[in-house]
Amino acid sequence: MSEIKNTPSIIDEPVVNVNRNQIEHRATWMGLSYKAARESGADGETILRSAVAQTGCLHGEKIRQKLTEPIELDKFADAFLDPVGIKTFEMAFKKKTADELEIHFHYCPLVTAWLKAGIPEEDIPVLCDIAMDGDRNIAGTVGVNFELSDTIAAGDEVCELRFYR
């Protein structure tokens, strides 16, 4: 695994800073819950994956209600992402069409939180993948496909997400 590089370039926007702090707070709970479960002998990964997947389904249903059939991914993006979230994760749209949505995240507040909480770097890719179960289940509930390739948590420059029909 490469060393994690996760430095924000947007640093002086109060609303973005508040949003990042909220995300970091929840990610700290997640990371420390995972760590505590492992230390107690429980299967923290299975427990967290179930909870995050359920959360993704709940969010996916709300998004689905805003969309019409057939699902167009450019419209999905508008329902799924808001300007504050886009800035929070420093997202860049590589493709945004009716058939495909590719987004690169240049910063991740979850990774920041896990590092601050002292989560071992080798556990961070697992936590990232668990967190992405939310996005996987949003996509599944909406009725589109999802791929995750590169991740900041694994030492890549960006997180690369792709939604497609």
Residue frames as a rotation matrix with the C-alpha (Angstrom) as fourth column:
MET 1
0.577 0.816 0.000 0.00
0.816 -0.577 0.000 0.00
0.000 0.000 -1.000 0.00
SER 2
-0.260 -0.616 0.744 1.26
0.555 -0.726 -0.407 3.47
0.790 0.307 0.530 -0.87
GLU 3
-0.794 -0.049 -0.606 1.38
0.551 -0.480 -0.682 6.19
-0.258 -0.876 0.408 1.72
ILE 4
0.223 0.965 0.137 -1.94
0.971 -0.207 -0.121 7.99
-0.088 0.160 -0.983 2.01
LYS 5
-0.929 -0.371 0.017 -1.94
0.368 -0.915 0.166 11.51
-0.046 0.160 0.986 0.53
ASN 6
-0.001 0.998 0.066 -5.05
0.935 -0.022 0.354 13.46
0.355 0.062 -0.933 1.44
THR 7
-0.682 -0.309 -0.663 -4.57
0.542 -0.822 -0.175 17.21
-0.491 -0.478 0.728 1.58
PRO 8
0.404 0.902 0.153 -7.49
0.810 -0.276 -0.518 19.54
-0.425 0.333 -0.842 0.89
SER 9
-0.669 -0.536 0.516 -7.08
0.709 -0.670 0.223 22.48
0.226 0.514 0.827 -1.45
ILE 10
0.040 0.740 0.672 -10.35
0.003 -0.672 0.740 24.12
0.999 -0.028 -0.030 -0.37
ILE 11
-0.442 -0.358 -0.823 -9.62
0.758 0.342 -0.555 25.25
0.480 -0.869 0.120 3.18
ASP 12
-0.957 -0.024 -0.289 -11.26
0.194 -0.793 -0.577 28.58
-0.215 -0.608 0.764 3.90
GLU 13
-0.502 0.863 0.047 -14.95
-0.351 -0.253 0.902 28.03
0.790 0.437 0.430 3.15
PRO 14
-0.659 0.174 0.732 -16.93
-0.747 -0.029 -0.665 27.96
-0.094 -0.984 0.149 6.41
VAL 15
0.439 0.896 0.070 -19.82
-0.874 0.444 -0.200 25.80
-0.210 0.026 0.977 5.12
VAL 16
0.466 -0.373 -0.802 -17.38
-0.342 0.760 -0.553 23.27
0.816 0.532 0.227 3.63
ASN 17
-0.633 -0.754 0.177 -15.38
-0.418 0.140 -0.897 23.23
0.652 -0.642 -0.404 6.87
VAL 18
-0.268 0.632 0.728 -18.53
-0.904 0.096 -0.416 22.58
-0.332 -0.769 0.546 8.92
ASN 19
0.719 0.564 -0.407 -19.58
-0.683 0.684 -0.259 19.79
0.132 0.463 0.876 6.56
ARG 20
0.055 -0.788 -0.613 -16.13
-0.277 0.577 -0.768 18.19
0.959 0.212 -0.187 6.73
ASN 21
-0.724 -0.322 0.611 -16.17
-0.644 -0.004 -0.765 18.38
0.249 -0.947 -0.204 10.53
GLN 22
0.210 0.880 0.426 -19.56
-0.910 0.336 -0.244 16.64
-0.358 -0.337 0.871 10.63
ILE 23
0.736 0.007 -0.677 -18.37
-0.428 0.780 -0.457 13.91
0.525 0.626 0.576 8.26
GLU 24
-0.338 -0.932 -0.129 -15.16
-0.370 0.258 -0.892 13.48
0.865 -0.254 -0.432 10.25
HIS 25
-0.421 0.241 0.874 -17.16
-0.901 0.000 -0.434 13.15
-0.104 -0.970 0.217 13.48
ARG 26
0.661 0.738 0.136 -19.29
-0.698 0.671 -0.248 10.33
-0.274 0.069 0.959 12.04
ALA 27
0.544 -0.539 -0.643 -16.26
-0.303 0.588 -0.750 8.67
0.783 0.602 0.156 10.42
THR 28
-0.518 -0.705 0.484 -14.50
-0.702 0.027 -0.712 8.71
0.489 -0.709 -0.508 13.80
TRP 29
0.112 0.655 0.747 -17.45
-0.868 0.431 -0.247 6.81
-0.484 -0.621 0.617 15.29
MET 30
0.877 0.263 -0.403 -17.27
-0.457 0.717 -0.527 4.34
0.150 0.646 0.748 12.44
GLY 31
0.160 -0.921 -0.355 -13.53
-0.381 0.274 -0.883 3.80
0.911 0.276 -0.307 12.71
LEU 32
-0.616 -0.396 0.681 -13.48
-0.758 0.063 -0.649 3.46
0.214 -0.916 -0.339 16.47
SER 33
0.405 0.801 0.441 -16.52
-0.817 0.533 -0.218 1.13
-0.410 -0.272 0.871 16.36
TYR 34
0.751 -0.217 -0.624 -14.66
-0.340 0.682 -0.647 -1.06
0.566 0.698 0.438 13.87
LYS 35
-0.296 -0.954 0.046 -11.56
-0.457 0.099 -0.884 -1.05
0.839 -0.283 -0.465 16.06
ALA 36
-0.389 0.213 0.896 -13.52
-0.907 0.082 -0.413 -1.79
-0.162 -0.974 0.161 19.25
ALA 37
0.724 0.689 -0.033 -15.42
-0.677 0.700 -0.229 -4.62
-0.135 0.188 0.973 17.57
ARG 38
0.458 -0.634 -0.623 -12.19
-0.244 0.585 -0.774 -6.22
0.855 0.506 0.113 16.37
GLU 39
-0.538 -0.722 0.435 -10.59
-0.589 -0.047 -0.807 -5.85
0.603 -0.690 -0.401 19.80
SER 40
-0.166 0.566 0.807 -13.59
-0.904 0.241 -0.355 -7.53
-0.395 -0.788 0.472 21.44
GLY 41
-0.817 -0.206 0.539 -13.54
-0.032 0.949 0.315 -10.42
-0.576 0.240 -0.781 18.98
ALA 42
0.271 0.961 0.063 -16.72
0.159 0.020 -0.987 -9.32
-0.950 0.277 -0.147 17.16
ASP 43
-0.309 -0.288 0.906 -16.95
0.916 0.165 0.365 -9.18
-0.255 0.943 0.213 13.39
GLY 44
-0.173 0.185 -0.967 -16.95
0.196 -0.956 -0.218 -5.41
-0.965 -0.227 0.129 13.04
GLU 45
-0.923 -0.215 -0.320 -16.68
-0.252 -0.291 0.923 -5.50
-0.291 0.932 0.215 9.27
THR 46
-0.702 0.711 0.047 -19.89
0.598 0.552 0.581 -7.50
0.387 0.436 -0.813 8.82
ILE 47
-0.046 0.691 -0.722 -21.76
0.889 -0.301 -0.344 -5.35
-0.455 -0.658 -0.600 11.33
LEU 48
-0.332 -0.154 -0.931 -20.65
-0.035 -0.984 0.175 -2.07
-0.943 0.090 0.322 9.77
ARG 49
-0.999 -0.029 -0.034 -21.25
-0.036 0.067 0.997 -3.27
-0.027 0.997 -0.068 6.21
SER 50
-0.415 0.909 -0.036 -24.83
0.893 0.415 0.177 -4.17
0.176 0.041 -0.984 7.11
ALA 51
0.119 0.456 -0.882 -25.50
0.664 -0.697 -0.271 -0.79
-0.738 -0.554 -0.385 8.73
VAL 52
-0.548 -0.402 -0.734 -23.86
-0.220 -0.777 0.590 1.22
-0.807 0.485 0.337 5.94
ALA 53
-0.949 0.244 0.199 -25.66
0.286 0.404 0.869 -0.82
0.132 0.882 -0.453 3.25
GLN 54
-0.097 0.966 -0.238 -29.01
0.990 0.068 -0.125 -0.16
-0.104 -0.248 -0.963 4.94
THR 55
-0.010 0.013 -1.000 -28.19
0.250 -0.968 -0.015 3.55
-0.968 -0.250 0.006 5.10
GLY 56
-0.892 -0.371 -0.257 -27.36
-0.167 -0.258 0.952 3.52
-0.419 0.892 0.168 1.38
CYS 57
-0.656 0.719 0.229 -30.72
0.715 0.494 0.496 1.89
0.243 0.489 -0.838 0.61
LEU 58
0.154 0.714 -0.683 -32.56
0.824 -0.474 -0.311 4.55
-0.545 -0.515 -0.661 2.64
HIS 59
-0.223 -0.320 -0.921 -30.75
-0.142 -0.924 0.356 7.37
-0.964 0.210 0.161 0.85
GLY 60
-0.977 -0.175 0.125 -31.13
0.075 0.265 0.961 5.63
-0.201 0.948 -0.245 -2.51
GLU 61
-0.288 0.946 0.146 -34.90
0.955 0.295 -0.028 5.43
-0.070 0.132 -0.989 -2.08
LYS 62
0.280 0.349 -0.894 -35.11
0.384 -0.895 -0.229 9.20
-0.880 -0.279 -0.385 -1.44
ILE 63
-0.568 -0.566 -0.597 -33.03
-0.357 -0.485 0.799 9.88
-0.741 0.667 0.074 -4.54
ARG 64
-0.879 0.249 0.408 -35.03
0.465 0.644 0.608 7.42
-0.111 0.724 -0.681 -6.65
GLN 65
0.053 0.975 -0.217 -38.23
0.862 -0.155 -0.483 9.28
-0.505 -0.161 -0.848 -5.79
LYS 66
0.142 -0.087 -0.986 -36.76
-0.140 -0.988 0.067 12.39
-0.980 0.129 -0.152 -7.42
LEU 67
-0.748 -0.570 -0.340 -36.01
-0.446 0.053 0.893 10.61
-0.491 0.820 -0.294 -10.71
THR 68
0.479 0.863 -0.159 -38.05
-0.700 0.266 -0.662 9.28
-0.529 0.429 0.732 -13.61
GLU 69
0.030 -0.387 0.922 -37.53
0.304 0.882 0.360 6.16
-0.952 0.269 0.144 -15.72
PRO 70
0.606 -0.652 -0.456 -35.33
0.618 0.747 -0.246 5.55
0.501 -0.134 0.855 -17.49
ILE 71
0.705 -0.417 -0.573 -32.74
0.390 -0.447 0.805 6.75
-0.592 -0.791 -0.153 -15.00
GLU 72
0.677 -0.554 0.485 -30.45
0.282 -0.413 -0.866 9.34
0.679 0.723 -0.123 -16.54
LEU 73
0.253 -0.648 -0.719 -27.18
0.957 0.277 0.087 9.58
0.143 -0.710 0.690 -14.68
ASP 74
-0.683 -0.425 0.594 -26.71
0.360 -0.903 -0.233 13.31
0.636 0.055 0.770 -15.23
LYS 75
0.123 0.813 0.569 -30.03
-0.433 -0.472 0.768 13.81
0.893 -0.341 0.294 -13.42
PHE 76
0.694 -0.004 -0.720 -29.03
0.528 0.683 0.504 11.22
0.490 -0.730 0.476 -10.81
ALA 77
-0.374 -0.920 -0.118 -25.89
0.812 -0.263 -0.521 13.28
0.448 -0.291 0.846 -10.14
ASP 78
-0.543 0.216 0.812 -27.97
-0.200 -0.972 0.124 16.40
0.815 -0.095 0.571 -9.56
ALA 79
0.579 0.810 0.094 -30.23
-0.352 0.145 0.925 14.53
0.736 -0.568 0.369 -7.09
PHE 80
0.647 -0.395 -0.651 -27.34
0.636 0.752 0.176 12.72
0.420 -0.528 0.738 -5.37
LEU 81
-0.301 -0.905 -0.301 -24.81
0.954 -0.278 -0.116 15.53
0.021 -0.322 0.947 -5.04
ASP 82
0.863 0.505 -0.038 -25.12
0.506 -0.862 0.043 19.12
-0.011 -0.056 -0.998 -3.91
PRO 83
0.600 -0.654 0.461 -22.63
-0.059 -0.610 -0.790 21.98
0.798 0.447 -0.405 -4.27
VAL 84
0.461 -0.440 0.771 -21.43
-0.887 -0.255 0.385 21.74
0.027 -0.861 -0.508 -0.65
GLY 85
0.717 -0.162 0.678 -20.83
-0.066 0.952 0.298 18.00
-0.694 -0.259 0.672 -0.94
ILE 86
0.842 -0.412 0.349 -19.00
0.450 0.178 -0.875 18.49
0.298 0.893 0.336 -4.21
LYS 87
0.415 -0.705 0.575 -16.67
-0.482 -0.706 -0.519 21.01
0.772 -0.062 -0.633 -2.58
THR 88
0.657 -0.116 0.745 -16.35
-0.707 0.248 0.662 18.95
-0.262 -0.962 0.081 0.62
PHE 89
0.567 -0.403 0.718 -14.85
0.280 0.914 0.292 16.02
-0.775 0.036 0.631 -1.29
GLU 90
-0.106 -0.599 -0.794 -13.30
-0.574 -0.615 0.540 18.28
-0.812 0.514 -0.279 -3.97
MET 91
0.140 0.313 0.939 -15.07
0.456 0.822 -0.342 16.33
-0.879 0.476 -0.028 -6.70
ALA 92
-0.489 -0.216 -0.845 -14.37
-0.670 -0.528 0.522 16.68
-0.559 0.822 0.113 -10.39
PHE 93
0.557 0.731 0.394 -16.78
-0.178 0.569 -0.803 15.29
-0.811 0.377 0.447 -12.97
LYS 94
-0.629 -0.777 0.022 -14.89
-0.222 0.207 0.953 13.35
-0.745 0.595 -0.303 -15.64
LYS 95
-0.856 0.516 0.021 -18.10
0.159 0.225 0.961 12.23
0.491 0.826 -0.274 -17.36
LYS 96
-0.658 0.741 -0.132 -21.64
0.016 -0.162 -0.987 13.35
-0.753 -0.652 0.094 -16.70
THR 97
-0.784 0.431 -0.448 -24.04
-0.523 -0.068 0.850 12.01
0.336 0.900 0.278 -19.31
ALA 98
0.251 0.957 0.148 -27.39
-0.950 0.214 0.230 10.24
0.188 -0.198 0.962 -19.28
ASP 99
0.761 0.072 -0.645 -25.57
-0.181 0.978 -0.104 6.90
0.623 0.196 0.757 -19.49
GLU 100
0.226 -0.781 -0.582 -22.46
0.804 0.486 -0.341 7.41
0.550 -0.391 0.738 -17.39
LEU 101
0.866 -0.056 0.497 -21.25
-0.308 -0.842 0.443 9.39
0.394 -0.537 -0.746 -14.41
GLU 102
0.300 -0.839 -0.454 -17.57
0.801 0.480 -0.357 9.35
0.517 -0.257 0.816 -13.49
ILE 103
0.870 0.020 0.492 -16.38
-0.233 -0.864 0.446 11.39
0.434 -0.503 -0.748 -10.54
HIS 104
-0.065 -0.918 -0.391 -12.93
0.563 0.290 -0.774 11.87
0.824 -0.270 0.498 -9.04
PHE 105
0.965 0.251 -0.079 -12.75
0.188 -0.445 0.876 12.80
0.185 -0.860 -0.477 -5.38
HIS 106
0.207 -0.944 0.257 -9.56
0.096 -0.242 -0.965 14.73
0.974 0.225 0.040 -4.60
TYR 107
-0.703 -0.371 0.607 -10.06
-0.550 -0.258 -0.794 14.84
0.451 -0.892 -0.022 -0.83
CYS 108
0.040 0.722 -0.691 -11.74
0.201 0.671 0.713 12.55
0.979 -0.167 -0.119 1.71
PRO 109
-0.065 -0.014 0.998 -12.74
-0.825 -0.561 -0.062 13.77
0.561 -0.827 0.025 5.19
LEU 110
0.932 0.362 0.023 -13.38
-0.319 0.790 0.523 10.17
0.171 -0.495 0.852 6.27
VAL 111
0.460 -0.846 -0.269 -9.74
0.591 0.518 -0.619 9.26
0.663 0.125 0.738 5.65
THR 112
-0.253 -0.521 0.816 -8.70
-0.262 -0.775 -0.576 12.39
0.931 -0.359 0.060 7.55
ALA 113
0.435 0.524 0.733 -10.85
-0.840 -0.057 0.540 11.32
0.325 -0.850 0.415 10.52
TRP 114
0.965 -0.056 -0.255 -9.50
0.109 0.974 0.197 7.77
0.238 -0.218 0.947 10.56
LEU 115
0.068 -0.997 0.042 -5.91
0.489 -0.003 -0.872 9.00
0.869 0.080 0.488 10.51
LYS 116
-0.213 -0.092 0.973 -6.63
-0.586 -0.785 -0.202 11.53
0.782 -0.613 0.113 13.30
ALA 117
0.672 0.590 0.448 -8.26
-0.716 0.361 0.598 8.75
0.191 -0.722 0.665 15.38
GLY 118
-0.210 -0.879 0.427 -5.13
-0.909 0.337 0.247 6.63
-0.361 -0.336 -0.870 15.11
ILE 119
0.806 0.473 0.354 -6.67
-0.270 0.828 -0.491 3.91
-0.526 0.300 0.796 12.97
PRO 120
-0.159 -0.917 0.367 -3.81
0.112 0.352 0.929 1.84
-0.981 0.189 0.047 11.51
GLU 121
-0.297 -0.017 -0.955 -3.20
-0.807 -0.530 0.260 2.74
-0.510 0.848 0.144 7.87
GLU 122
-0.976 -0.108 -0.192 -3.65
-0.198 0.811 0.551 -0.87
0.096 0.575 -0.812 6.82
ASP 123
-0.532 0.847 -0.018 -7.27
0.671 0.408 -0.619 -0.77
-0.517 -0.342 -0.785 8.14
ILE 124
-0.397 0.380 -0.836 -8.22
-0.274 -0.918 -0.287 2.41
-0.876 0.115 0.468 6.28
PRO 125
-0.816 0.152 -0.558 -8.82
-0.551 0.093 0.830 0.77
0.178 0.984 0.008 2.86
VAL 126
-0.745 0.587 -0.317 -11.22
0.605 0.795 0.051 -1.67
0.282 -0.154 -0.947 4.55
LEU 127
-0.366 0.612 -0.701 -13.08
0.511 -0.497 -0.701 1.18
-0.778 -0.615 -0.131 6.26
CYS 128
-0.632 0.087 -0.770 -13.21
-0.573 -0.721 0.389 3.04
-0.522 0.687 0.506 2.95
ASP 129
-0.880 0.293 -0.374 -14.66
-0.135 0.599 0.789 0.01
0.455 0.745 -0.488 1.20
ILE 130
-0.549 0.714 -0.434 -17.25
0.821 0.363 -0.441 -0.38
-0.157 -0.598 -0.786 3.96
ALA 131
-0.388 0.377 -0.841 -18.19
0.033 -0.906 -0.422 3.30
-0.921 -0.191 0.339 3.59
MET 132
-0.783 0.041 -0.620 -18.55
-0.609 -0.252 0.752 2.80
-0.126 0.967 0.222 -0.16
ASP 133
-0.809 0.587 0.019 -21.22
0.588 0.808 0.050 0.18
0.014 0.052 -0.999 0.55
GLY 134
-0.176 0.740 -0.650 -23.44
0.267 -0.599 -0.755 3.23
-0.948 -0.306 -0.092 1.07
ASP 135
-0.275 -0.002 -0.962 -22.80
-0.768 -0.601 0.221 4.40
-0.578 0.800 0.163 -2.48
ARG 136
-0.984 -0.078 -0.159 -23.07
-0.157 0.806 0.571 0.86
0.084 0.587 -0.805 -3.85
ASN 137
-0.589 0.805 -0.074 -26.51
0.756 0.517 -0.402 0.53
-0.285 -0.293 -0.913 -2.28
ILE 138
-0.120 0.496 -0.860 -27.63
-0.225 -0.857 -0.463 3.98
-0.967 0.138 0.215 -3.36
ALA 139
-0.628 -0.193 -0.754 -26.78
-0.763 -0.037 0.645 2.93
-0.153 0.981 -0.124 -6.92
GLY 140
-0.969 0.233 -0.086 -28.48
0.211 0.955 0.209 -0.44
0.131 0.184 -0.974 -6.53
THR 141
-0.365 0.876 -0.314 -31.63
0.561 -0.062 -0.826 1.10
-0.743 -0.478 -0.469 -5.08
VAL 142
-0.069 0.283 -0.957 -31.78
-0.540 -0.817 -0.202 3.64
-0.839 0.502 0.209 -7.89
GLY 143
0.730 0.379 0.570 -31.20
0.155 0.720 -0.677 0.86
-0.666 0.582 0.467 -10.43
VAL 144
0.776 -0.564 -0.280 -27.78
-0.522 -0.327 -0.787 1.75
0.353 0.758 -0.549 -11.82
ASN 145
0.668 -0.635 -0.387 -24.38
0.627 0.761 -0.167 0.07
0.401 -0.131 0.907 -11.72
PHE 146
0.881 -0.416 0.225 -21.46
-0.472 -0.745 0.471 1.24
-0.028 -0.521 -0.853 -9.61
GLU 147
0.563 -0.795 -0.228 -17.69
0.643 0.594 -0.483 0.77
0.519 0.126 0.845 -9.82
LEU 148
0.895 -0.445 0.042 -15.00
-0.362 -0.667 0.651 1.98
-0.262 -0.598 -0.758 -7.48
SER 149
0.662 -0.738 -0.132 -11.44
0.395 0.493 -0.776 1.80
0.637 0.461 0.617 -8.72
ASP 150
-0.424 -0.898 0.122 -8.77
0.378 -0.297 -0.877 4.05
0.823 -0.325 0.465 -7.24
THR 151
0.759 0.619 -0.200 -9.12
0.466 -0.302 0.832 5.26
0.455 -0.725 -0.518 -3.66
ILE 152
0.290 -0.599 0.746 -7.30
-0.587 -0.727 -0.356 7.82
0.756 -0.335 -0.563 -1.55
ALA 153
0.706 0.079 0.704 -7.50
-0.677 0.367 0.638 5.27
-0.208 -0.927 0.312 1.29
ALA 154
0.839 -0.410 0.359 -5.28
0.448 0.894 -0.025 2.90
-0.310 0.182 0.933 -0.71
GLY 155
-0.038 -0.921 -0.389 -2.74
0.383 -0.373 0.845 5.63
-0.923 -0.116 0.366 -1.47
ASP 156
-0.139 0.054 0.989 -4.09
0.988 -0.065 0.142 6.64
0.072 0.996 -0.044 -4.87
GLU 157
-0.948 -0.282 0.148 -4.26
0.290 -0.957 0.030 10.31
0.133 0.072 0.988 -5.90
VAL 158
-0.528 0.844 0.092 -8.07
-0.827 -0.536 0.168 10.29
0.191 0.012 0.981 -6.13
CYS 159
-0.499 0.557 0.664 -11.10
0.078 0.792 -0.606 8.16
-0.863 -0.250 -0.438 -5.45
GLU 160
-0.839 0.177 -0.515 -12.57
-0.542 -0.190 0.818 7.19
0.048 0.966 0.256 -8.80
LEU 161
-0.420 0.805 0.420 -16.30
0.057 0.485 -0.873 6.41
-0.906 -0.343 -0.250 -8.79
ARG 162
-0.898 0.188 -0.397 -18.27
-0.423 -0.125 0.898 5.39
0.119 0.974 0.192 -11.84
PHE 163
-0.233 0.910 0.342 -22.02
-0.089 0.330 -0.940 4.96
-0.968 -0.250 0.004 -12.15
TYR 164
-0.821 -0.037 -0.569 -23.41
-0.566 -0.071 0.821 3.56
-0.071 0.997 0.037 -15.37
ARG 165
0.259 0.960 0.110 -26.52
-0.854 0.280 -0.438 2.00
-0.451 0.020 0.892 -16.92
